């Protein structure tokens, strides 16, 4: 009887141990196209471009995600990460730099690096670009473009030309965008930047947060940004006061204004009011 009890308890602990280990796994990896994967979970979506000479990452989530990202990369390639391209400076996209700066080269737009330095973030990239750059590794080409202000003043659009796929960072968001005015964000600039992004030949887009998009989704995103700007302008012309903007802009036609996360409403609306007011005064 004692022996059976011991076996039962051992089995129970094994099951509980597996459950605990699984609970610690915050992230998962899924294939986007041949040689391209996306790591999802808390924080920004990570692009994983596998080549015959190493791996190129687009973003690297939070500092605590480094080891799990490395484990997930190892599940699709036995080669190391050689490059990381940060789409912008926010810590849920560049926090893993703390681990990757020791084993890979990190690349970002100059403004993104400046934002990291101003925010006293650890492990800013050693390599920067102003207009565009590219990484050629193992026969793969990964291009990074600066197309203008939007989410911040340092957003990179990363393009995989052979796969007709882009990684837009937080220039694309599955729920609602955050216009980071404190770091150079702009709704007007965002529309222009998305128009330039749409000039690329792609059929698939990895957003900073949320599920994969296609060209129609990206176009819809741009259209809603334009609609939000137009709606705010109409409200301001009708006498809207800044303190009433977050409540007044809510519309059934604008899904962002109804998003439970509140990023657009609580963090972007005051700045959007100021931006549109300044445009009207001109």
PyMOL commands that set and color helices and strands:
alter all, ss='L'
color gray80, all
select helices_A, chain A and resi 2-24+63-74+91-94+97-100+110-118+161-163+181-183+187-197+215-237+242-248+255-258+263-281
alter helices_A, ss='H'
color red, helices_A
select strands_A, chain A and resi 28-33+36-40+46-51+54-58+81-85+105-109+127-129+132-137+140-145+157-160+165-173+204-209
alter strands_A, ss='S'
color yellow, strands_A
deselect
rebuild
show_as cartoon
